[in-house]
């Protein structure tokens, strides 16, 4: 085994997103005395790559074309050999498909896949490819029990294969005092309003339309309520159109990408995540780290992050009335909201630290490399 283990991570890009954040945080957090992280973006680098490169982590971009691109496969395989990858760790479906094929071609012996989401969109062809490539996968990591329960039968994994490693976050950005009034001023929010916010990618699966519909139903009951939407994505035009149709242009601020998440959360009284599906969202963990009560849908790993009635409130998906009731319950009871927020902060400290996630991933790499040195491992 080499002096340091070369961990070669593969993802489509490092543009802002949950899985992308996990990859970047893990690469940055690895013990550099034992591991050398390299990240390869199949398509383009993205916003998070700059920070990794400043930290001395090599980030490659292959410019892969959509669908079949055998040239990108060859480039990826050559790159793995050039970087002398000991472990290839892939994230999200496209990267896991091409990354494992390239790892086989390059002769990389340790191959790891992290499943981040409950991907109900995968068709029989995707699942057939997943099951075939599972034979060439040494370890599966699932970010929540719900994700594990979704994939284990579909991949036909025996009980000894695969493990849950929940996402973790760096608590340091949320440890310092952030001036909430100044944050509201910068975000264009009222200093006296009760602010309900959602932070995350503007994607249909995040349920922004239900957030807007819930706020629209509360305008008469809670005239001091103001909404905040932080993030970027392809759903922005649809969200803007829906906001206007509901008469919320003056009540809901869309601020796009905001580089300081701790600042954005400091401006919020109640955090909302009305997702239709989730793996184990970093957005909820960050809100809890900031001491904010959470209202979230009971989907995917949300219920593993939020303890209903203790750190937040859980509601059914696609139900703006239930969402509005939960928001109103916390907006009208600030002391309860603060109590839930404090409990959420303790929960993150105890269960969802970045350090715990890093150590769990490092343990997988070490075990696989030791196994390969002894002649173990999977094959096809």
C-alpha positions as a printed Julia matrix, in Angstrom:
380×3 Matrix{Float64}:
   0.0     0.0     0.0
   1.43    3.43   -0.87
   2.52    5.85    1.82
  -0.68    7.84    1.21
  -3.92    6.49   -0.2
  -4.94    8.33   -3.37
  -8.7     8.9    -3.17
 -10.15    9.79   -6.58
 -13.69   11.2    -6.31
 -15.95   11.44   -9.36
 -18.98   13.74   -9.7
 -20.66   15.58  -12.57
 -19.57   19.01  -11.33
 -18.83   20.95   -8.16
 -21.59   23.47   -8.71
 -23.54   24.22   -5.54
 -25.68   21.3    -4.38
 -25.94   18.79   -1.54
 -23.94   15.94   -3.04
 -21.43   18.41   -4.44
 -20.97   19.91   -0.98
 -20.44   16.45    0.5
 -17.7    15.71   -2.04
 -15.96   19.04   -1.46
 -16.18   18.84    2.32
 -14.9    15.27    2.39
 -11.97   16.05    0.08
 -11.03   19.06    2.18
 -11.42   17.18    5.45
  -9.42   14.03    4.69
  -6.33   13.48    6.83
  -3.6    14.62    4.43
  -0.96   12.59    6.24
  -2.78    9.4     5.2
  -4.83   10.37    2.15
  -4.33   12.39   -1.03
  -7.67   13.64   -2.39
  -8.27   14.25   -6.09
 -11.64   15.3    -7.52
 -12.72   14.76  -11.11
 -15.76   16.58  -12.52
 -17.14   14.77  -15.54
 -18.45   17.97  -17.07
 -17.3    21.32  -15.62
 -15.64   22.32  -12.35
 -18.27   24.56  -10.78
 -18.26   27.09   -7.98
 -16.96   24.84   -5.19
 -13.82   23.84   -7.1
 -12.08   27.16   -6.52
 -12.0    26.68   -2.76
 -10.61   23.16   -3.08
  -7.87   24.3    -5.43
  -6.93   27.08   -3.0
  -6.51   24.34   -0.4
  -4.12   22.46   -2.66
  -6.56   19.8    -3.88
  -6.35   18.87   -7.55
  -9.66   19.25   -9.42
 -10.01   18.0   -13.01
 -12.82   18.69  -15.49
 -13.36   16.38  -18.46
 -16.02   18.28  -20.41
 -18.07   15.12  -20.93
 -20.86   15.42  -23.48
 -24.41   14.33  -22.6
 -25.29   10.66  -23.06
 -22.72    8.44  -24.79
 -19.2     9.89  -24.78
 -16.61    7.14  -25.09
 -13.84    9.69  -25.39
 -14.64   10.96  -21.89
 -14.58    7.39  -20.61
 -11.09    6.88  -22.03
  -9.9    10.21  -20.64
 -11.29    9.35  -17.23
  -9.6     5.95  -17.19
  -6.25    7.44  -18.24
  -6.6    10.14  -15.59
  -7.18    7.53  -12.88
  -4.0     5.76  -13.93
  -2.04    9.0   -14.1
  -3.2    10.0   -10.62
  -2.46    6.46   -9.4
  -5.88    6.14   -7.82
  -6.08    3.61   -5.01
  -9.79    4.26   -4.33
 -12.39    5.56   -6.77
 -15.37    7.06   -4.94
 -18.33    8.03   -7.14
 -21.39   10.18   -6.43
 -24.77   10.43   -8.24
 -25.92    8.14  -11.02
 -24.08    9.4   -14.11
 -20.77    9.71  -12.32
 -21.19    6.32  -10.66
 -21.94    4.65  -14.0
 -19.01    6.12  -15.92
 -16.7     6.25  -12.91
 -16.97    2.53  -12.19
 -16.47    1.6   -15.83
 -13.37    3.78  -15.97
 -12.08    2.32  -12.69
 -12.39   -1.19  -14.11
 -10.51   -0.15  -17.25
  -7.81    1.54  -15.15
  -7.42   -1.45  -12.87
  -8.41    0.42   -9.7
  -9.09   -2.23   -7.1
 -11.19   -0.32   -4.54
 -14.46    1.13   -5.85
 -16.96    2.95   -3.63
 -20.37    4.44   -4.45
 -22.3     6.89   -2.29
 -26.05    6.96   -2.9
 -27.28   10.43   -1.92
 -30.96   10.44   -2.88
 -34.1     8.36   -3.21
 -33.96    8.43   -7.02
 -37.43    7.26   -7.97
 -36.72    8.46  -11.52
 -34.38    5.53  -12.26
 -35.9     3.34  -14.94
 -35.4    -0.43  -15.39
 -32.39    0.21  -17.66
 -30.72    2.29  -14.95
 -31.41   -0.35  -12.32
 -30.12   -3.14  -14.58
 -26.87   -1.21  -15.02
 -26.76   -0.59  -11.27
 -27.11   -4.28  -10.49
 -24.45   -5.26  -13.0
 -21.99   -2.68  -11.74
 -22.78   -3.6    -8.13
 -20.67   -6.71   -8.78
 -17.73   -4.36   -9.41
 -18.42   -2.22   -6.33
 -16.55   -2.9    -3.12
 -18.67   -0.73   -0.86
 -21.94    1.16   -0.98
 -22.48    4.13    1.31
 -26.03    5.34    1.95
 -26.57    8.76    3.51
 -29.66    7.68    5.48
 -31.64    4.59    6.44
 -34.35    5.65    3.99
 -31.85    5.74    1.13
 -30.52    2.35    2.17
 -34.03    0.88    2.34
 -34.74    2.2    -1.15
 -31.62    0.84   -2.84
 -30.81   -2.4    -1.04
 -33.63   -4.46   -2.62
 -33.22   -2.75   -5.98
 -29.5    -3.5    -6.07
 -30.1    -6.96   -4.58
 -27.39   -6.46   -2.0
 -26.81   -9.04    0.68
 -26.93   -7.74    4.3
 -23.13   -7.73    4.65
 -22.67   -5.17    1.89
 -23.29   -1.45    2.27
 -23.48    0.85    5.26
 -25.13    4.1     6.34
 -22.89    7.14    6.77
 -24.99   10.2     7.47
 -23.92   13.55    6.09
 -22.18   15.91    8.45
 -21.43   19.61    8.41
 -18.67   21.86    9.65
 -20.02   23.66   12.7
 -17.37   26.4    12.69
 -19.25   28.84   10.39
 -22.22   28.7    12.77
 -20.28   29.16   15.99
 -19.61   32.87   15.65
 -22.18   35.54   16.39
 -23.83   36.86   13.23
 -25.62   40.21   13.37
 -29.16   39.24   12.39
 -30.24   42.86   11.81
 -27.3    43.51    9.49
 -28.0    40.23    7.69
 -31.61   41.26    7.1
 -30.49   44.62    5.78
 -28.14   42.97    3.27
 -30.84   40.52    2.18
 -33.46   43.25    1.78
 -35.69   41.95    4.59
 -37.74   43.79    7.16
 -36.08   44.1    10.56
 -39.37   43.48   12.38
 -41.01   40.78   10.26
 -41.19   37.09   11.14
 -39.0    35.64    8.39
 -39.62   32.14    7.06
 -36.85   30.93    4.78
 -35.85   28.12    2.46
 -32.24   27.62    1.38
 -31.34   25.22   -1.4
 -31.24   24.46   -5.08
 -34.2    25.78   -7.06
 -35.45   22.41   -8.24
 -38.98   21.05   -8.56
 -38.16   18.29   -6.06
 -37.49   20.88   -3.35
 -41.16   21.86   -3.28
 -40.84   25.65   -3.52
 -44.34   25.94   -4.98
 -45.82   24.51   -1.76
 -43.77   26.95    0.28
 -45.25   29.83   -1.72
 -48.78   28.44   -1.48
 -48.43   28.03    2.28
 -47.27   31.64    2.67
 -50.11   32.88    0.47
 -52.64   31.19    2.75
 -51.09   32.9     5.79
 -51.04   36.49    4.54
 -54.37   37.38    6.16
 -53.62   35.66    9.48
 -49.98   36.74    9.81
 -49.51   40.09    8.07
 -45.99   40.49    9.48
 -44.8    37.23    7.86
 -42.08   37.53    5.2
 -40.6    34.81    3.02
 -37.02   34.32    1.88
 -35.83   32.01   -0.9
 -32.06   31.5    -1.21
 -30.57   29.48   -4.05
 -30.24   29.13   -7.77
 -31.42   26.62  -10.34
 -33.58   25.87  -13.31
 -36.87   26.38  -11.46
 -36.25   30.08  -10.88
 -38.58   31.3   -13.7
 -41.37   28.99  -12.5
 -40.95   30.17   -8.91
 -41.02   33.82   -9.97
 -44.15   33.21  -12.03
 -45.88   31.4    -9.16
 -44.88   34.12   -6.7
 -46.44   36.78   -8.92
 -49.61   34.73   -9.48
 -50.09   34.39   -5.71
 -49.55   38.12   -5.16
 -46.41   37.55   -3.13
 -43.94   39.78   -4.96
 -43.74   42.12   -1.97
 -43.83   39.33    0.62
 -41.22   36.86   -0.65
 -37.61   37.75   -1.45
 -35.69   35.69   -4.01
 -32.01   36.48   -3.56
 -30.33   33.78   -5.67
 -27.0    32.32   -4.65
 -25.78   33.62   -1.29
 -22.17   32.74   -0.44
 -22.56   33.07    3.34
 -25.15   30.48    4.4
 -24.67   31.31    8.09
 -25.59   34.93    7.36
 -28.7    33.95    5.41
 -29.84   31.64    8.2
 -29.2    34.32   10.83
 -31.9    36.39    9.13
 -34.48   33.59    9.41
 -36.86   32.83   12.28
 -38.19   29.53   10.9
 -36.47   27.32    8.31
 -38.64   25.39    5.86
 -37.8    22.5     3.52
 -40.94   21.24    1.72
 -39.11   18.63   -0.41
 -40.85   15.92   -2.38
 -37.86   13.58   -1.96
 -34.6    13.8    -0.05
 -31.57   11.76    0.93
 -30.16   13.47    4.01
 -30.21   17.21    3.3
 -27.34   19.42    4.38
 -29.73   22.39    4.35
 -31.61   21.02    7.36
 -28.39   20.28    9.23
 -27.14   23.81    8.59
 -30.39   25.33    9.81
 -30.17   23.25   12.97
 -26.52   24.24   13.42
 -27.67   27.86   13.22
 -30.16   27.18   16.0
 -33.25   27.52   13.8
 -36.45   25.47   14.18
 -37.2    23.4    11.1
 -40.45   22.67    9.29
 -39.85   19.86    6.79
 -41.74   17.24    4.87
 -41.72   13.66    6.07
 -39.77   12.26    3.12
 -36.45   10.44    2.71
 -33.89   11.24    5.36
 -35.69   14.35    6.65
 -37.22   12.37    9.52
 -33.74   11.11   10.48
 -32.49   14.67   10.75
 -35.56   16.29   12.34
 -37.11   14.86   15.48
 -40.77   15.82   15.2
 -41.82   18.1    18.04
 -38.28   18.22   19.45
 -36.08   19.91   16.86
 -38.78   20.84   14.37
 -42.1    19.86   12.83
 -42.69   17.28   10.1
 -45.59   17.5     7.65
 -46.78   15.46    4.66
 -45.34   16.39    1.25
 -47.43   18.27   -1.31
 -49.68   19.63    1.45
 -49.53   23.44    1.61
 -52.25   23.56    4.3
 -50.28   21.33    6.67
 -47.14   23.31    5.85
 -48.92   26.58    6.61
 -50.24   25.25    9.93
 -46.75   24.19   11.04
 -45.24   27.52   10.02
 -47.98   29.41   11.86
 -47.51   27.27   14.98
 -43.88   28.36   15.26
 -44.36   31.91   14.03
 -47.0    32.48   16.71
 -44.99   30.87   19.49
 -41.45   32.35   19.39
 -40.43   30.68   22.66
 -41.31   27.24   21.31
 -39.45   28.05   18.1
 -36.34   29.02   20.09
 -36.6    25.85   22.19
 -36.73   23.66   19.09
 -33.84   25.6    17.57
 -31.64   25.03   20.63
 -32.47   21.31   20.59
 -31.59   21.16   16.9
 -28.18   22.67   17.54
 -27.47   20.03   20.2
 -28.61   17.31   17.8
 -26.17   18.41   15.11
 -23.3    18.59   17.58
 -23.99   15.06   18.81
 -24.91   13.24   15.59
 -24.13   15.15   12.41
 -20.62   16.57   12.6
 -18.38   16.66    9.55
 -15.7    14.98   11.62
 -17.86   11.9    12.17
 -18.65   11.64    8.45
 -14.98   12.06    7.54
 -13.81    9.35    9.93
 -16.47    6.94    8.66
 -15.4     7.44    5.03
 -11.72    7.16    5.91
 -12.43    3.87    7.67
 -13.98    2.52    4.45
 -10.94    3.53    2.39
  -8.5     1.99    4.87
 -10.44   -1.26    5.12
 -10.7    -1.68    1.36
  -7.03   -0.93    0.73
  -5.96   -3.37    3.42
  -8.28   -5.98    1.96
  -6.82   -5.45   -1.52
  -3.31   -5.77   -0.15
  -4.32   -9.16    1.24
  -5.83  -10.18   -2.09
  -9.54   -9.59   -1.38
 -12.07   -7.41   -3.19
 -14.81   -7.72   -5.78
 -14.55   -8.27   -9.46
 -16.65   -8.94  -12.53
